[in-house]
């Protein structure tokens, strides 16, 4: 059974500033029922080391993806908003996706039961303030009950 919860996924724990930005935009989007999860508890500087020299995930990173998918299965959220490219790759298990290319799409996983709406990482708003609109827009789209999937992805 799918819950009404929005699951927000980031690559690593958010900085205090990014956390404030995320909470602000969740409030603007009218979202009160949400949970935040992370692909890894590693500091961001160490997270980048989980890719090999060909920019593909190492076995350690793939295990973190599997652990995340196990948590997603137990939560069974109605929608997921991955923040940034690394979180998007972990949620969709697609290593070719970037947030810039994917942020206008809506994906689905879990046989179409879970909507995945990518968003810019809140920390990116500090350097590119125009992305604030897109973060709020993605959160509203994730909260919407409309299906409107552009791409269905099978996650093993």
KAUR-V111660 format. One record per residue. PHI is phi in whole degrees, 0 to 359 (NA if undefined). NEAR is the number of other C-alpha atoms within 8 Angstrom. D_CENTER is the distance of its C-alpha to the mean C-alpha in Angstrom with 1 decimal. Layout:
PHI_NEAR_D_CENTER, PHI_NEAR_D_CENTER
This chain:
NA_3_21.1, 275_7_17.8, 270_8_17.3, 270_8_16.5, 290_10_13.8, 268_14_10.4, 258_12_7.9, 258_12_5.6, 242_14_4.1, 242_16_5.7, 294_13_8.1, 222_12_11.1, 306_10_12.5, 285_8_12.6, 292_7_16.0, 301_6_18.2, 294_8_18.0, 294_10_14.3, 297_10_14.2, 297_8_16.9, 298_10_15.3, 300_9_12.2, 299_8_14.9, 298_8_17.0, 287_12_14.7, 297_12_13.8, 295_9_17.6, 301_8_18.4, 283_10_16.3, 76_7_18.3, 259_9_15.7, 243_6_17.2, 258_7_15.9, 209_9_12.5, 225_8_11.5, 251_8_9.4, 228_8_8.9, 232_12_8.9, 294_13_9.3, 216_9_12.7, 267_7_15.1, 292_8_16.7, 298_8_17.4, 304_8_15.5, 296_6_18.9, 274_8_19.1, 298_11_15.6, 299_7_16.8, 285_7_19.8, 275_10_17.8, 254_11_18.2, 276_9_21.8, 294_5_24.1, 262_5_22.9, 61_6_19.3, 253_8_18.5, 292_11_16.9, 283_9_19.7, 301_6_20.6, 297_8_19.3, 291_10_15.7, 298_9_16.1, 294_8_17.2, 297_10_14.2, 300_12_12.1, 298_8_14.8, 297_8_14.7, 298_12_11.1, 295_9_12.0, 294_8_15.1, 294_8_13.5, 298_9_11.4, 300_7_14.8, 288_6_16.7, 282_7_14.6, 52_10_14.6, 288_13_12.4, 287_12_13.3, 213_14_9.9, 231_14_6.1, 241_15_4.1, 283_15_0.7, 262_16_4.2, 90_14_6.6, 295_10_8.1, 297_10_8.2, 293_14_4.8, 299_16_5.0, 297_13_8.4, 292_11_8.0, 291_11_6.5, 269_10_9.0, 61_9_11.5, 244_8_12.5, 273_7_13.7, 266_5_15.0, 273_10_12.1, 236_11_11.5, 295_12_9.6, 297_5_13.2, 281_7_14.2, 257_9_11.4, 294_12_10.5, 265_6_13.6, 256_10_12.8, 240_13_11.7, 254_12_11.2, 220_14_12.3, 227_14_12.5, 56_8_15.1, 57_7_17.9, 82_8_16.5, 275_9_16.1, 241_13_12.4, 276_15_10.9, 241_13_7.6, 241_16_7.4, 293_16_5.7, 217_14_6.9, 294_13_8.9, 294_10_8.6, 300_13_11.3, 294_10_13.6, 292_10_14.0, 293_12_15.8, 296_7_18.5, 262_6_19.5, 225_7_18.7, 302_8_19.4, 296_7_19.2, 287_10_15.4, 300_10_15.8, 302_7_16.7, 291_10_13.7, 294_13_11.3, 297_12_13.7, 301_9_14.1, 295_13_10.5, 296_14_10.6, 296_10_14.0, 296_8_13.2, 294_14_10.7, 284_9_13.6, 300_6_16.2, 274_5_18.0, 294_4_18.6, 287_5_17.4, 54_5_17.8, 290_10_15.9, 269_7_16.6, 221_8_15.6, 258_9_15.7, 236_8_14.4, 268_8_16.2, 251_7_14.5, 290_2_17.4
